[in-house]
């Protein structure tokens, strides 16, 4: 496994309590209380090795680590797919705000680019058919296979508690995690899907019709083995609220494990970008509740 640049990101978690001495009149000045020590999050770019179908792939990855030796529970964040696959080669590692937030909660976080994206090895392994003839069950399982391989590799990293893993996905990555839940890698306790789906075009149109996507969700739900949290913003232009709720209802109808749907507030010009760009306070409460629910919270 090759390592590249390493940086350290320092986050101040709390300000000093009370008023500082400088803010008081000289005759009443008292020593300011000590500030809470900052959490030092180590952020390291490296290569992540996976195997799929017997073939090796080297992926661009970024690992976020909380202070200490661990072992820490693991969060794996999976990206989406551009509307035009011609843009896959320009994909870059992202989700820095979200990954840093998870790390400050006590998780090792891995963000990786799947084969065919950015500087990861190719080829692209998740092709879809023509817009008028999509097989979303196949599409979801193709992405799930890659995400499972990434999760298994990330679980072997130093300092990771391989028995406490949560897999997160956004857009096509989120659709992949709900398919992954049918045959999850060992140690995965639950999945979180942000704006999960396939075939959207940012104009509230879904290739082959939204019902095809809903039907595929129903297929995955019948074999689901994991608790799940789904989050969609009210102004998601890839998968509008009626589509998102219909997918969830179809999936939940056949699912045994507990599932939760959260309607997030609108974000910017397109809520589909919430996980990548919004302040984590937007989704912190339901995500933390879910992590506690599945037993993935640090110290649990």
N, C-alpha and C positions, 0 to 999 in steps of 0.2 A: 504494500500500500504506500503510494508516494505522498509526501506532504509538501505543501507549497507555503504561501505566506501565512503568517500567524499574527493576529492582532489581539489586543486586550481592550475590552470595552468596560468602562467603569460607570456604574449607575448609582446615583444617590437615592436610596430607598425612602429616607425620611429626613425632614429638616430638624434642627435642634428644637427641643420643646421649650416653650416660654419665651420671654423677651430677652434679648442679649443685653449685656451690661452697657454696651454702647448706646442702646436705645433708652437708657434710664438717665435721669439727672445725676450728676456726679456724686451728690451727697447720699443718694439711695442706691447707688450701683451695687450689684451683687454679681458673683461669677455666673456666667451663662452655663446652663446645663450642657453636658457633653452630647455631641451629636451622635445619632445612631451610625455605627460603622457602615460604610457603603458595601454593597455586594459587588464583587469583582467577577464579571462574566468573561470567560475566555472564549474567543471566537477564532476558530481555525479553519482555513481552507485546506482541503486535502482531496485525495482520490479515494473513492469507495469501490471496492471490487465486488461484483456480483456474478452469478452464473444463471443463465436462462437457456433451457433446452440443450444443456451441455456446453454452451458457448460462454466464454468469459467476456465481461464488459467492465471497463473502467469508467466510473462516473465522476463528474464534478460534484463536490459536496462541501457543505459548510457545517461545522459542528460547534454548537454553543454549550458551554459547560458552566455550571454553578461552582462556587468555591468549595473546596474540600475534596476528599478522595472518593466519596461515594461508598457503595454503589447507589446510583440515582435511578429513579424510574425514567423511562425513555419516551419521548414524543418524536414521531417521524412526520414531517410535513411534506405533502405531495402537491405539486403544481398542476395547473390546468394545461390546456392545449389551445394554441392560437386558432382563430377562425380559418386562416389559411396555413396549411402545414408547411408551406414554403418559408414561413417565418420561424419555424422551430429551431433552425440553426442559430438564430440570434437571441434565443432565450438565455436569460441570466439568472443566477441564484438570487432569490428574493425572500420575502416574508421576514425581513430583519426585525421589524417591530414585534410581530407575533412571536418569533423564535426567542427574541430577547426576553419578552414577557414570560414565556413558559420557563425559560432558564432561571429568571428571578424567583419563580415559584418553587424551584428545586428540581428541575428536570434537565437531563441531557437532551438536547434537541438536534436532530439531523435533518437538514434540507438538502436534497440531491436532485440533479437533473437526470431524467430518465434517458435511456438510449435514443439517440437521434436528436437530442436537444442540446443546444449550446455546445460546450466543449466535451460533452460526454461522448463515449464511443457510440457509433451507429451500428446498424441502420435503425430508423424509426420502426418500432415494433407494434404500434397501435393504430394501423390504418383503418379507416372507415370506408364504406361503399359510397356510391353516388348519393347526393342529397335526397333524391326521391326513393332511395332503396337502402335504408339503414337497418342494420341488425344490431340493436343496442345491447342485447344480451352478450353477443360475441364481443362487441366493443368494450363493454365493462369488464369482461373476464380477461381480455388482453391487457388492459391497464392494471387490473388486480394482480395478474401474474408478475408484472414488473414491480409493483409496489410491495408484494410479498417478498420478492428477492431483496429489495432494498431494506426492508424491515429486518429480515434475517441477518443481513450483513451488519446493519447498524447495531443490532442486539449484541454482536460480538465485540464491539468497541470497548476499550478499557473504561472502567468506572460505571458501566451500565448494569442495572438490575434487569436481567433478561426475563424475569417473571412478571414485570410490571411495565407493560408497553401499551401506549395508546397511539393509534394511527389516525392522522388528520389529513384531509384532502380538500382541495378547492377546485370547483368547476369539474372538469373531466377527472381530476385527481380525486375529487369528492365522490364522483360516480364510481371510480375505481374502488374506493374504500368500502362502499356499501356492497359491492360485489365480492371484495376480499373477505367480508364477514361470513360468507358461506363456508370457506375453508381457511380460516385465519392461521397465520404462523403461530408457532408455540409462544406463549407468553403474552399475547395480545388480549387485553382485558375489555377493550371497547374501541369504537371508532367515532370520529367526529367529521361530519360532512358539512363544509361551508359552500353553499350555492352549488351543490353537486348536480351534475347532469352532463349530457352530451348533445351535440348537434345544434346548439344555440348560435345566434349570429349577432347578438347585441341589439337586435331590433324586435325582440319578442316573437321571433319566428324560430321554429324547431324543424330541422330536416325530417322528412317523412311523417311530420305531424306529431304534436305533443302526445297523442294517445300511444304512439309507438314507444315513447320514452316511459310513459306511465306503465304500460304492459310489461316492459323489461324490469322495472322496479318491482312489480308484483312477482315476477319469476325469482328475483334475488331474495325477496322477503320470505318466500316459502322455505328457503334453506338457511335462513339467517341463524347464526349461533352466538351473536354478540349484542350487548346493549349498545344503543346508538343515540347520538345527538345530532340533529339536523338544524342548521341555521341558515335562513335566507332573509336578505334585506327586502323591505317593501318596494324598493325601486330597482330591483334586479331586472335588467333588460335582456338577459339571456334566458332566464327561467322565471317568469313573472309569478306572483303569488298563487294564482289559480293552478298553474302547472306544478309548482312546488308542492302545494298541498295535495294535489291529486296523486303525485308520485308517492308522497309519504303515506297517504291513505292506502294505496295499493300495496306498498311494501309492508306496512304495519298489519294489514289484514291477514297475512300469513306468518307473521313473525311471532315467535315465542318470547324471546328476550325483550326487556323493557325498551321502549323507544320514546324519545322526546323531540318535539318540534318547537323551535323558537322563531318568532317573527322579529327580526331586528329592525331598528329604525332605518329610514333612508340614509344613504351615505353618498355624498357628492353627486355627480351626474349619473352614476351607475353603481348601485349597491352590490353588484357582482364583485367589486374590487375591495369589499370590506376587509377580508382577512389580510390582503396584501398591503393595504394602505391605512386603514382606520386605526385610531387609538384603541388599544386593547380593552380599555374600559367599556367599550361598546358591547363586548361579548364576555367580559370577565366573569360576571356572576353565574350565568348558566354553565359556562365551561368549568369553572371551579366546582360547582355543585355536581356536575357529571363526573369529574375526576374523583371526587370523594365517593360518589355512588358506586363506581366500579372498583374501588379499592386501589386506585392508582395514585392517590395523593401521597406526597412524601411523608414518611413516618407512619403510614397506615399499615 
